[in-house]
């Protein structure tokens, strides 16, 4: 008889360890490739499997690299009221005002995005195949994280409102159930971003503004559904208790398609950041890099990261639900 897992908490921990879920990050990075111009597509399309599969590397790195966690979120509400005018948009200024430990503790995702963006510009200038593909992939992860409302809230998993598990519900359960059935990813093309710093902060502020709705509507729905909130579904040979399909679909409708919009905006933002980095690097010809591959050092790095993640997962290492 297949083992039945009765605790939703276990399911929630598994999913909320990974922002957007593995499914979401892979899909978002994959779709971003198709928004690129032909001059970039020539390099990105042949490497689309890497760009998709390794979109989850920054989440895996939480088990191996100290200080990785804060790069995925910002508890921006600890800095006052929307639109948080007292929070400097430059990292150095924020550290000077609040202290580095406080800033790090409450997350640095917009600054992580800009750090990776600048690395990508340099990688393009150097025409470094490995750095271009790896940095593009990881930049996509952080940009996508910045689009998740609960990544911009100190109540990131509903722990302060008796809604624990809502993090995974919004960013994993909804897209896994509906993305291939209902979501539309026909978006258009990447565009040049005149001010990348302003752009990513605007997206973070949008996330912060949406966090209340994410929490409020789930509270309302919870009161309505009661016993029909959960169902048992098979996953990897086990039956797990999960938010029911009916509950998930109703929640998505109450949010008026918010999850789909934020996924679409993530895809557009990622492609546009890649394109902007390429333009600002002087639009180097990428055709000469199409025959390049990852070297042994890169492959060893991938294997070491995956091994560290597997050990962390097996040990049941705690996570921060961000």
Backbone as numpy.savetxt, mean C-alpha at the origin, in Angstrom:
# Nx Ny Nz CAx CAy CAz Cx Cy Cz
-10.60 -34.56 8.04 -11.44 -33.36 8.04 -10.56 -32.12 8.04
-10.94 -31.18 7.21 -10.15 -29.95 7.15 -10.29 -29.15 8.43
-9.19 -28.57 8.81 -9.17 -27.79 10.05 -10.00 -26.53 9.89
-10.77 -26.21 10.91 -11.58 -24.99 10.89 -11.01 -23.99 11.86
-10.74 -22.81 11.38 -10.23 -21.74 12.23 -11.39 -20.84 12.63
-11.68 -20.77 13.92 -12.87 -20.08 14.37 -12.62 -18.62 14.72
-11.40 -18.18 14.74 -11.17 -16.82 15.23 -10.98 -15.85 14.09
-11.78 -14.84 14.06 -11.63 -13.77 13.08 -10.35 -13.00 13.35
-9.93 -12.95 14.61 -8.72 -12.22 14.96 -7.54 -12.75 14.18
-7.43 -14.08 14.06 -6.33 -14.66 13.31 -6.36 -14.21 11.87
-7.53 -14.23 11.27 -7.67 -13.77 9.90 -7.29 -12.31 9.78
-7.74 -11.51 10.70 -7.44 -10.08 10.67 -5.97 -9.81 10.80
-5.29 -10.57 11.66 -3.86 -10.37 11.82 -3.12 -10.70 10.54
-3.54 -11.81 9.90 -2.85 -12.22 8.68 -2.95 -11.15 7.61
-4.14 -10.62 7.39 -4.30 -9.63 6.33 -3.77 -8.27 6.71
-4.04 -7.81 7.91 -3.68 -6.43 8.24 -2.20 -6.26 8.45
-1.45 -7.36 8.45 0.00 -7.24 8.49 0.51 -6.62 7.20
-0.27 -6.70 6.14 0.21 -6.28 4.84 -0.75 -5.28 4.23
-0.29 -4.05 4.11 -1.12 -2.95 3.63 -1.66 -3.26 2.24
-2.95 -3.01 2.02 -3.68 -3.36 0.81 -3.75 -4.87 0.62
-3.14 -5.64 1.49 -3.08 -7.08 1.28 -2.13 -7.40 0.14
-1.62 -8.61 0.11 -0.75 -9.01 -0.99 -1.47 -8.86 -2.33
-2.72 -9.27 -2.38 -3.51 -9.19 -3.61 -3.57 -7.76 -4.12
-3.90 -6.83 -3.26 -4.09 -5.44 -3.66 -2.82 -4.80 -4.18
-1.72 -4.97 -3.44 -0.46 -4.36 -3.87 -0.01 -4.91 -5.22
-0.14 -6.21 -5.39 0.27 -6.80 -6.67 -0.56 -6.26 -7.82
-1.86 -6.20 -7.62 -2.76 -5.72 -8.68 -2.50 -4.25 -8.99
-2.31 -3.44 -7.99 -2.10 -2.00 -8.18 -0.82 -1.75 -8.98
0.29 -2.39 -8.59 1.54 -2.20 -9.32 1.43 -2.71 -10.76
0.77 -3.84 -10.93 0.62 -4.41 -12.26 -0.15 -3.46 -13.18
-1.26 -2.93 -12.69 -2.09 -2.05 -13.50 -1.37 -0.74 -13.83
-0.50 -0.29 -12.93 0.22 0.97 -13.16 1.10 0.90 -14.39
1.64 -0.26 -14.69 2.53 -0.42 -15.85 1.82 -0.03 -17.14
0.53 -0.32 -17.23 -0.20 -0.10 -18.48 -0.54 1.38 -18.71
-0.24 2.24 -17.75 -0.47 3.67 -17.92 0.75 4.40 -18.45
1.85 3.68 -18.62 3.11 4.31 -19.02 3.18 4.54 -20.53
3.97 5.53 -20.96 4.18 5.76 -22.39 5.04 4.65 -22.98
5.03 4.48 -24.30 5.80 3.40 -24.95 7.28 3.43 -24.61
7.86 4.64 -24.44 9.29 4.75 -24.15 9.66 4.11 -22.82
8.68 4.01 -21.90 8.92 3.36 -20.61 8.37 1.93 -20.61
7.28 1.74 -21.32 6.66 0.42 -21.39 7.65 -0.61 -21.91
8.58 -0.20 -22.77 9.53 -1.12 -23.36 10.37 -1.81 -22.29
10.57 -1.16 -21.16 11.32 -1.76 -20.06 10.40 -2.35 -18.99
9.32 -1.65 -18.69 8.46 -2.06 -17.59 7.59 -3.27 -17.94
7.10 -3.36 -19.16 6.21 -4.47 -19.52 6.91 -5.82 -19.42
8.13 -5.98 -19.95 8.79 -7.27 -19.81 9.09 -7.65 -18.36
9.10 -6.66 -17.48 9.40 -6.90 -16.06 8.16 -6.78 -15.18
6.99 -6.90 -15.81 5.74 -6.69 -15.07 5.53 -7.75 -13.99
6.01 -8.96 -14.22 5.85 -9.99 -13.20 6.63 -9.65 -11.94
7.85 -9.15 -12.14 8.63 -8.74 -10.97 7.96 -7.56 -10.26
7.54 -6.57 -11.04 6.95 -5.37 -10.48 5.69 -5.70 -9.69
4.96 -6.70 -10.12 3.76 -7.13 -9.41 4.11 -8.00 -8.20
4.88 -9.05 -8.42 5.16 -9.99 -7.34 5.95 -9.37 -6.20
6.87 -8.49 -6.52 7.72 -7.89 -5.49 7.14 -6.60 -4.92
5.92 -6.29 -5.32 5.23 -5.13 -4.70 5.07 -5.33 -3.20
5.13 -6.56 -2.74 4.93 -6.85 -1.32 6.24 -6.89 -0.53
7.37 -6.67 -1.18 8.66 -6.74 -0.48 8.76 -5.80 0.71
8.29 -4.55 0.60 8.38 -3.67 1.78 7.62 -4.22 2.99
6.51 -4.92 2.76 5.80 -5.54 3.88 6.60 -6.70 4.45
7.19 -7.50 3.59 8.03 -8.60 4.07 9.22 -8.07 4.88
9.72 -6.90 4.47 10.91 -6.35 5.11 10.66 -5.93 6.56
9.40 -5.81 6.94 9.09 -5.47 8.34 9.67 -6.49 9.30
9.86 -7.71 8.82 10.39 -8.77 9.66 11.91 -8.77 9.70
12.53 -8.01 8.80 13.98 -8.08 8.67 14.70 -6.76 8.92
14.00 -5.66 8.76 14.66 -4.35 8.83 14.00 -3.48 9.89
14.78 -3.08 10.87 14.26 -2.20 11.91 13.95 -0.83 11.30
12.83 -0.28 11.67 12.45 1.04 11.17 11.64 1.00 9.89
11.35 -0.19 9.37 10.57 -0.29 8.14 9.11 0.08 8.36
8.54 -0.34 9.48 7.12 -0.14 9.73 6.61 1.28 9.51
7.27 2.30 10.08 6.77 3.67 9.95 6.68 4.19 8.52
7.34 3.54 7.59 7.31 4.01 6.21 5.97 3.75 5.53
5.08 3.00 6.18 3.84 2.58 5.55 2.63 3.41 5.97
2.76 4.33 6.87 1.60 5.04 7.40 2.02 6.38 7.99
1.03 7.18 8.36 1.26 8.38 9.16 0.00 8.63 9.99
0.13 8.58 11.29 -0.99 8.87 12.19 -1.14 10.39 12.28
-1.62 10.95 11.20 -1.55 12.40 11.04 -2.45 13.15 12.03
-3.47 12.47 12.55 -4.37 13.14 13.48 -3.71 13.49 14.81
-2.54 12.94 15.08 -1.84 13.31 16.32 -1.24 14.71 16.22
-1.26 15.27 15.03 -0.67 16.59 14.81 -1.70 17.71 14.82
-2.92 17.43 15.27 -3.92 18.49 15.36 -5.14 18.19 14.51
-5.70 19.24 13.93 -6.93 19.13 13.15 -6.66 19.28 11.66
-7.51 18.63 10.86 -7.42 18.73 9.41 -7.49 20.19 8.98
-6.66 20.64 8.04 -5.67 19.93 7.25 -4.27 19.91 7.86
-4.17 19.97 9.17 -2.92 19.81 9.90 -1.85 20.82 9.47
-2.20 22.11 9.54 -1.27 23.16 9.08 -0.01 23.26 9.93
-0.06 22.75 11.15 1.11 22.85 12.03 2.17 21.80 11.74
1.84 20.82 10.93 2.80 19.77 10.60 3.62 20.17 9.37
4.92 20.41 9.54 5.76 20.78 8.39 5.76 19.65 7.35
5.77 20.02 6.10 5.77 19.03 5.03 7.18 18.52 4.73
8.21 19.19 5.22 9.57 18.71 5.06 9.94 17.90 6.30
10.56 16.74 6.07 10.88 15.84 7.17 11.80 16.50 8.20
12.81 17.19 7.72 13.76 17.83 8.64 13.07 18.85 9.53
12.12 19.58 8.97 11.40 20.58 9.75 10.47 19.91 10.77
9.85 18.81 10.37 8.98 18.08 11.30 9.78 17.52 12.46
10.95 16.98 12.17 11.83 16.44 13.22 12.29 17.54 14.16
12.62 18.68 13.59 13.07 19.80 14.42 11.96 20.26 15.36
10.73 20.20 14.89 9.60 20.70 15.69 9.12 19.68 16.71
9.08 18.39 16.33 8.45 17.38 17.20 9.43 16.36 17.77
10.64 16.31 17.21 11.59 15.30 17.63 11.49 14.06 16.75
12.64 13.47 16.43 12.64 12.36 15.48 11.90 11.14 16.00
12.01 10.83 17.29 11.34 9.65 17.82 9.82 9.77 17.69
9.28 10.97 17.94 7.83 11.18 17.83 7.38 11.05 16.37
8.14 11.65 15.46 7.79 11.61 14.04 7.84 10.18 13.53
8.90 9.45 13.88 9.02 8.06 13.44 7.93 7.18 14.03
7.64 7.39 15.29 6.63 6.58 15.96 5.26 6.71 15.31
4.98 7.90 14.77 3.67 8.16 14.19 3.64 8.05 12.67
4.71 7.52 12.09 4.69 7.19 10.68 5.23 8.26 9.75
5.83 7.81 8.65 6.52 8.74 7.75 6.21 8.46 6.27
5.04 7.90 5.96 4.81 7.46 4.59 5.00 8.55 3.52
4.55 9.80 3.71 4.78 10.77 2.62 6.25 11.04 2.39
7.03 11.01 3.44 8.48 11.23 3.31 9.15 9.99 2.71
8.65 8.81 3.02 9.18 7.59 2.42 8.95 7.60 0.91
7.78 8.07 0.50 7.48 8.18 -0.93 8.49 9.08 -1.62
8.75 10.22 -1.04 9.68 11.17 -1.66 11.11 10.65 -1.67
11.50 9.93 -0.62 12.83 9.33 -0.58 12.99 8.34 -1.74
11.99 7.48 -1.94 12.06 6.49 -3.01 11.96 7.14 -4.39
11.17 8.21 -4.49 11.06 8.93 -5.76 12.42 9.51 -6.16
13.11 10.12 -5.23 14.43 10.70 -5.52 15.44 9.61 -5.90
15.32 8.46 -5.26 16.19 7.34 -5.62 15.92 6.88 -7.06
14.65 6.92 -7.45 14.29 6.49 -8.79 14.83 7.46 -9.84
14.75 8.75 -9.56 15.33 9.74 -10.48 16.80 9.43 -10.71
17.52 9.18 -9.63 18.96 8.89 -9.74 19.21 7.58 -10.48
18.35 6.59 -10.24 18.52 5.30 -10.93 18.35 5.47 -12.43
17.38 6.31 -12.84 17.20 6.59 -14.26 18.42 7.31 -14.84
18.93 8.27 -14.09 20.10 9.00 -14.58 21.30 8.07 -14.78
21.43 7.10 -13.90 22.53 6.14 -13.98 22.26 5.01 -14.97
21.02 4.93 -15.45 20.60 3.83 -16.33 20.91 2.48 -15.70
20.60 2.39 -14.42 20.87 1.19 -13.65 19.61 0.30 -13.64
19.63 -0.74 -14.42 18.46 -1.60 -14.57 17.91 -2.09 -13.24
18.76 -2.67 -12.43 18.31 -3.25 -11.16 17.67 -2.21 -10.26
18.31 -1.06 -10.14 17.80 -0.02 -9.26 16.50 0.58 -9.80
16.38 0.71 -11.10 15.15 1.26 -11.69 13.97 0.35 -11.37
14.12 -0.93 -11.63 13.00 -1.86 -11.44 12.69 -2.04 -9.96
13.69 -2.24 -9.14 13.44 -2.46 -7.71 12.87 -1.21 -7.05
13.41 -0.05 -7.38 12.94 1.18 -6.76 11.54 1.53 -7.24
11.26 1.34 -8.51 9.91 1.57 -9.03 8.90 0.70 -8.30
9.26 -0.55 -8.12 8.37 -1.50 -7.47 8.06 -1.08 -6.03
9.07 -0.70 -5.28 8.87 -0.35 -3.88 8.24 1.03 -3.73
8.57 1.94 -4.63 7.90 3.24 -4.62 6.40 3.04 -4.79
6.01 2.13 -5.67 4.60 1.84 -5.87 3.93 1.38 -4.59
4.62 0.59 -3.80 4.05 0.10 -2.54 3.73 1.25 -1.60
4.69 2.14 -1.39 4.49 3.23 -0.43 3.42 4.22 -0.91
3.39 4.47 -2.21 2.34 5.35 -2.75 0.97 4.74 -2.51
0.83 3.46 -2.77 -0.45 2.79 -2.54 -0.84 2.87 -1.07
0.11 2.69 -0.17 -0.18 2.77 1.26 -0.72 4.15 1.64
-0.17 5.18 1.02 -0.60 6.54 1.34 -2.05 6.80 0.95
-2.62 5.94 0.12 -4.00 6.11 -0.34 -5.01 5.39 0.55
-4.56 4.68 1.56 -5.45 3.94 2.45 -5.87 4.84 3.61
-7.15 5.12 3.78 -7.60 6.04 4.83 -7.10 5.71 6.23
-7.13 4.43 6.60 -6.71 4.07 7.95 -5.20 4.10 8.13
-4.46 4.36 7.05 -3.02 4.58 7.17 -2.74 6.03 7.56
-3.78 6.82 7.63 -3.64 8.23 8.02 -4.47 8.51 9.26
-4.58 7.49 10.13 -5.38 7.62 11.35 -4.73 6.84 12.48
-4.71 7.43 13.66 -4.17 6.72 14.82 -5.08 5.57 15.24
-6.34 5.62 14.82 -7.28 4.51 15.06 -7.21 3.56 13.87
-6.00 3.12 13.55 -5.72 2.45 12.28 -6.36 1.09 12.13
-6.72 0.44 13.21 -7.39 -0.85 13.09 -8.68 -0.89 13.90
-9.25 0.30 14.13 -10.48 0.36 14.90 -10.30 -0.03 16.36
-9.06 -0.03 16.82 -8.78 -0.47 18.19 -9.34 0.50 19.23
-9.59 1.73 18.84 -10.13 2.72 19.78 -11.65 2.85 19.70
-12.26 2.09 18.80 -13.71 2.22 18.59 -14.41 0.86 18.55
-13.75 -0.14 19.13 -14.32 -1.49 19.17 -14.62 -2.01 17.76
-13.70 -1.79 16.84 -13.87 -2.24 15.45 -12.62 -2.97 14.96
-11.96 -3.66 15.85 -10.71 -4.31 15.48 -10.93 -5.27 14.32
-10.08 -5.16 13.33 -10.21 -5.96 12.12 -10.68 -5.16 10.92
-11.11 -3.93 11.15 -11.64 -3.12 10.05 -10.55 -2.76 9.04
-9.33 -2.69 9.49 -8.21 -2.38 8.60 -8.15 -3.40 7.45
-8.10 -4.67 7.82 -8.04 -5.72 6.82 -9.34 -5.80 6.02
-10.45 -5.51 6.66 -11.75 -5.54 5.98 -11.75 -4.57 4.80
-11.33 -3.33 5.04 -11.38 -2.29 4.01 -10.36 -2.57 2.90
-9.12 -2.85 3.27 -8.06 -2.88 2.27 -7.77 -4.26 1.70
-8.29 -5.31 2.30 -8.04 -6.66 1.79 -9.32 -7.38 1.37
-10.28 -7.47 2.29 -11.50 -8.23 2.00 -12.30 -7.60 0.85
-12.50 -6.30 0.87 -13.29 -5.65 -0.17 -12.65 -5.83 -1.55
-11.37 -5.47 -1.73 -10.80 -5.64 -3.07 -10.68 -7.10 -3.51
-10.38 -8.01 -2.58 -10.27 -9.41 -2.98 -11.60 -9.95 -3.50
-12.68 -9.50 -2.89 -13.99 -9.99 -3.29 -14.51 -9.30 -4.55
-14.20 -8.01 -4.72 -14.87 -7.22 -5.74 -14.01 -6.71 -6.89
-12.69 -6.69 -6.72 -11.84 -6.04 -7.72 -12.01 -6.63 -9.11
-12.00 -7.94 -9.23 -12.09 -8.56 -10.55 -13.53 -8.64 -11.06
-14.50 -8.46 -10.17 -15.90 -8.56 -10.57 -16.53 -7.22 -10.90
-16.17 -6.19 -10.12 -16.89 -4.92 -10.23 -16.01 -3.70 -10.48
-14.75 -3.75 -10.11 -13.91 -2.56 -10.21 -13.46 -2.31 -11.64
-13.38 -1.05 -12.00 -12.96 -0.63 -13.34 -11.58 -0.01 -13.26
-10.62 -0.61 -13.94 -9.26 -0.09 -13.91 -8.84 0.52 -15.25
-9.83 0.91 -16.06 -9.53 1.66 -17.27 -9.38 3.12 -16.85
-8.14 3.57 -16.75 -7.87 4.84 -16.08 -7.38 5.93 -17.02
-6.60 5.58 -18.00 -6.02 6.61 -18.86 -4.52 6.46 -18.91
-3.81 7.56 -18.86 -2.36 7.52 -18.97 -1.71 8.29 -17.83
-0.47 7.93 -17.56 0.32 8.65 -16.55 0.53 10.08 -17.01
0.61 10.99 -16.05 0.83 12.41 -16.35 1.99 12.94 -15.52
2.60 13.98 -16.01 3.73 14.59 -15.31 3.23 15.32 -14.07
3.88 15.10 -12.94 3.52 15.75 -11.68 4.47 16.92 -11.45
3.94 18.12 -11.46 4.79 19.31 -11.32 5.43 19.41 -9.94
4.68 19.02 -8.91 5.18 19.12 -7.55 4.89 17.81 -6.81
5.79 16.82 -6.90 5.54 15.51 -6.28 5.28 15.59 -4.78
5.98 16.46 -4.08 5.77 16.58 -2.63 4.36 17.02 -2.32
3.89 18.07 -3.00 2.53 18.55 -2.78 1.52 17.48 -3.15
1.79 16.76 -4.24 0.88 15.72 -4.72 0.67 14.64 -3.66
1.75 14.10 -3.11 1.59 13.00 -2.17 0.97 13.46 -0.85
1.25 14.70 -0.45 0.62 15.21 0.77 -0.88 15.41 0.57
-1.27 15.82 -0.63 -2.70 15.95 -0.91 -3.39 14.60 -0.82
-2.74 13.55 -1.30 -3.32 12.21 -1.22 -3.40 11.74 0.23
-2.40 12.05 1.02 -2.44 11.69 2.45 -3.59 12.42 3.15
-3.78 13.68 2.83 -4.87 14.45 3.44 -6.23 13.89 3.01
-6.34 13.44 1.76 -7.57 12.79 1.32 -7.84 11.53 2.14
-6.79 10.77 2.38 -6.93 9.56 3.19 -7.39 9.90 4.60
-6.78 10.91 5.18 -7.14 11.32 6.54 -8.59 11.76 6.62
-9.05 12.46 5.59 -10.42 12.96 5.57 -11.42 11.82 5.43
-11.02 10.74 4.77 -11.93 9.62 4.53 -11.98 8.63 5.69
-11.03 8.71 6.61 -10.95 7.72 7.69 -12.21 7.67 8.53
-12.81 8.80 8.82 -14.03 8.82 9.64 -15.16 8.05 8.98
-15.31 8.18 7.67 -16.36 7.45 6.95 -16.12 5.95 6.98
-14.86 5.55 6.84 -14.51 4.14 6.89 -14.98 3.53 8.21
-14.77 4.24 9.29 -15.15 3.75 10.61 -16.65 3.89 10.87
-17.21 5.03 10.50 -18.61 5.33 10.81 -19.56 4.36 10.11
-19.35 4.11 8.83 -20.27 3.25 8.09 -20.19 1.79 8.55
-19.00 1.36 8.95 -18.90 -0.01 9.45 -19.64 -0.15 10.76
-19.62 0.88 11.59 -20.37 0.87 12.85 -21.87 0.72 12.57
-22.36 1.50 11.63 -23.78 1.44 11.27 -24.14 0.06 10.73
-23.30 -0.46 9.85 -23.57 -1.76 9.24 -23.52 -2.87 10.28
-22.60 -2.78 11.19 -22.48 -3.78 12.24 -23.77 -3.89 13.05
-24.38 -2.76 13.36 -25.62 -2.75 14.13 -26.77 -3.37 13.35
-26.72 -3.27 12.03 -27.79 -3.81 11.19 -27.67 -5.32 10.98
-26.44 -5.80 10.77 -26.26 -7.19 10.35 -26.27 -8.20 11.50
-25.64 -7.84 12.61 -25.58 -8.75 13.75 -25.01 -10.11 13.34
-25.83 -11.18 13.38 -25.35 -12.54 13.17 -24.91 -12.83 11.74
-25.35 -12.03 10.77 -25.00 -12.27 9.37 -23.71 -11.58 8.95
-22.98 -11.07 9.91 -21.76 -10.32 9.60 -20.65 -11.22 9.07
-20.58 -12.46 9.57 -19.49 -13.36 9.22 -19.98 -14.60 8.49
-19.06 -15.21 7.76 -19.33 -16.50 7.12 -18.03 -17.29 7.13
-18.13 -18.59 6.83 -16.94 -19.42 6.76 -16.60 -19.68 5.31
-15.31 -19.45 4.97 -14.86 -19.65 3.61 -13.56 -20.44 3.61
-13.37 -21.22 2.55 -12.16 -22.04 2.45 -11.00 -21.20 1.94
-9.86 -21.36 2.57 -8.64 -20.67 2.13 -7.45 -21.56 2.46
-6.72 -21.95 1.42 -5.52 -22.78 1.58 -5.81 -24.05 2.37
-6.92 -24.68 2.09 -7.24 -25.94 2.72 -7.87 -25.83 4.09
-8.07 -24.62 4.58 -8.70 -24.41 5.88 -9.98 -23.60 5.70
-10.87 -23.73 6.64 -12.06 -22.89 6.66 -11.86 -21.79 7.69
-11.99 -20.56 7.27 -11.78 -19.44 8.17 -13.06 -18.61 8.29
-13.21 -18.00 9.44 -14.34 -17.09 9.61 -13.95 -15.75 9.02
-14.80 -15.23 8.16 -14.48 -14.03 7.38 -15.72 -13.15 7.33
-15.51 -11.87 7.04 -16.65 -10.99 6.79 -17.43 -11.57 5.63
-18.73 -11.70 5.78 -19.54 -12.34 4.76 -19.56 -11.51 3.47
-19.87 -12.19 2.37 -19.96 -11.49 1.09 -21.04 -10.42 1.12
-22.18 -10.74 1.72 -23.27 -9.76 1.79 -22.86 -8.53 2.58
-22.16 -8.75 3.68 -21.70 -7.64 4.53 -20.69 -6.78 3.78
-19.79 -7.45 3.07 -18.74 -6.75 2.33 -19.32 -5.92 1.19
-20.24 -6.51 0.43 -20.86 -5.80 -0.69 -21.65 -4.59 -0.20
-22.38 -4.79 0.88 -23.17 -3.67 1.44 -22.26 -2.55 1.93
-21.17 -2.91 2.56 -20.22 -1.91 3.05 -19.64 -1.11 1.89
-19.26 -1.81 0.83 -18.70 -1.13 -0.33 -19.69 -0.13 -0.92
-20.97 -0.50 -0.94 -22.00 0.41 -1.46 -22.21 1.59 -0.55
-22.17 1.36 0.76 -22.32 2.46 1.71 -21.19 3.48 1.54
-20.01 2.98 1.21 -18.85 3.86 1.00 -18.86 4.48 -0.40
-19.87 4.13 -1.19 -20.01 4.67 -2.54 -18.76 4.42 -3.39
-18.23 3.20 -3.28 -17.10 2.82 -4.13 -15.78 3.41 -3.71
-15.61 3.78 -2.45 -14.37 4.42 -2.01 -13.14 3.54 -2.25
-13.25 2.25 -1.98 -12.10 1.36 -2.14 -11.64 1.34 -3.60
-12.59 1.22 -4.50 -12.25 1.24 -5.93 -11.59 2.56 -6.32
-12.14 3.67 -5.85 -11.57 4.98 -6.19 -10.14 5.09 -5.69
-9.90 4.65 -4.48 -8.54 4.77 -3.92 -7.57 3.83 -4.63
-8.05 2.68 -5.07 -7.19 1.81 -5.86 -6.86 2.45 -7.20
-7.86 3.02 -7.86 -7.65 3.68 -9.14 -6.68 4.86 -8.98
-6.88 5.64 -7.93 -6.01 6.79 -7.69 -4.59 6.34 -7.36
-4.45 5.21 -6.69 -3.13 4.66 -6.41 -2.42 4.28 -7.70
-3.13 3.61 -8.57 -2.56 3.17 -9.85 -2.10 4.37 -10.67
-2.97 5.38 -10.77 -2.62 6.59 -11.52 -1.41 7.29 -10.89
-1.40 7.40 -9.57 -0.32 8.09 -8.87 1.01 7.38 -9.07
1.00 6.06 -8.97 2.24 5.29 -9.13 2.81 5.48 -10.53
1.98 5.29 -11.53 2.45 5.45 -12.91 2.95 6.87 -13.16
2.27 7.85 -12.58 2.66 9.25 -12.78 3.96 9.57 -12.06
4.19 8.98 -10.90 5.47 9.17 -10.20 6.60 8.53 -11.00
6.38 7.32 -11.53 7.41 6.69 -12.36 7.72 7.58 -13.57
6.68 8.05 -14.22 6.86 8.87 -15.42 7.58 10.18 -15.09
7.19 10.81 -14.00 7.80 12.07 -13.59 9.28 11.88 -13.29
9.62 10.79 -12.61 11.02 10.51 -12.30 11.83 10.33 -13.58
11.25 9.64 -14.55 11.93 9.44 -15.83 12.14 10.76 -16.57
11.10 11.59 -16.60 11.22 12.89 -17.26 12.27 13.75 -16.57
12.22 13.80 -15.25 13.16 14.65 -14.50 14.59 14.11 -14.53
14.74 12.87 -14.95 16.09 12.31 -15.12 16.62 12.56 -16.53
15.83 13.26 -17.36 16.27 13.57 -18.72 15.73 12.62 -19.77
14.72 11.83 -19.44 14.10 10.88 -20.36 15.13 9.96 -21.02
15.92 9.25 -20.23 16.93 8.35 -20.81 16.29 7.26 -21.67
17.02 6.83 -22.69 16.55 5.75 -23.56 16.65 4.44 -22.78
15.51 3.78 -22.59 15.47 2.56 -21.78 15.58 1.29 -22.61
15.57 1.44 -23.93 15.62 0.26 -24.79 16.90 -0.55 -24.57
18.01 0.16 -24.30 19.28 -0.53 -24.12 19.33 -1.36 -22.84
18.33 -1.16 -21.94 18.29 -1.92 -20.70 17.41 -3.16 -20.79
16.74 -3.34 -21.92 15.76 -4.41 -22.01 16.38 -5.81 -21.96
17.66 -5.91 -22.26 18.32 -7.22 -22.20 19.00 -7.48 -20.86
18.92 -6.52 -19.98 19.52 -6.67 -18.65 18.66 -7.57 -17.78
19.29 -8.23 -16.83 18.58 -9.04 -15.85 19.17 -8.80 -14.47
18.50 -9.31 -13.47 19.02 -9.19 -12.11 20.23 -10.10 -11.95
21.25 -9.60 -11.24 22.46 -10.40 -11.05 22.33 -11.30 -9.82
23.37 -12.06 -9.55 23.35 -13.02 -8.45 23.16 -12.33 -7.10
23.73 -11.15 -6.96 23.59 -10.41 -5.71 22.13 -10.04 -5.47
21.44 -9.61 -6.53 20.02 -9.28 -6.42 19.20 -10.50 -6.01
19.47 -11.61 -6.67 18.72 -12.83 -6.39 18.95 -13.30 -4.97
20.18 -13.20 -4.51 20.49 -13.57 -3.12 19.74 -12.67 -2.15
19.65 -11.39 -2.48 18.92 -10.45 -1.63 17.44 -10.82 -1.56
16.85 -11.19 -2.69 15.45 -11.59 -2.71 15.23 -12.82 -1.82
16.14 -13.78 -1.94 16.01 -15.02 -1.18 16.15 -14.77 0.32
17.08 -13.90 0.69 17.29 -13.59 2.10 16.08 -12.89 2.70
15.49 -11.97 1.93 14.31 -11.27 2.40 13.15 -12.23 2.60
12.96 -13.11 1.63 11.85 -14.05 1.73 12.05 -15.01 2.91
13.29 -15.42 3.13 13.59 -16.31 4.25 13.31 -15.63 5.59
13.72 -14.36 5.69 13.48 -13.61 6.92 11.99 -13.45 7.18
11.24 -13.19 6.10 9.79 -13.04 6.24 9.15 -14.35 6.67
9.56 -15.46 6.05 9.00 -16.75 6.40 9.26 -17.09 7.86
10.46 -16.81 8.33 10.78 -17.08 9.73 9.94 -16.21 10.65
9.77 -14.94 10.27 8.96 -14.03 11.08 7.52 -14.47 11.13
7.00 -14.94 9.98 5.61 -15.38 9.91 5.41 -16.64 10.75
6.36 -17.57 10.63 6.23 -18.82 11.36 6.28 -18.58 12.87
7.11 -17.63 13.28 7.22 -17.32 14.70 6.02 -16.55 15.23
5.19 -16.07 14.31 4.00 -15.32 14.74 4.35 -13.96 15.27
5.37 -13.36 14.67 5.83 -12.05 15.13 4.70 -11.03 15.10
4.67 -10.19 16.11 3.62 -9.17 16.19 3.84 -8.13 15.11
2.79 -7.46 14.76 2.83 -6.38 13.78 2.09 -5.20 14.35
2.13 -4.10 13.62 1.54 -2.87 14.15 0.20 -2.53 13.54
-0.31 -3.41 12.66 -1.61 -3.20 12.04 -1.70 -1.93 11.21
-0.59 -1.41 10.78 -0.62 -0.20 9.95 -0.46 -0.56 8.51
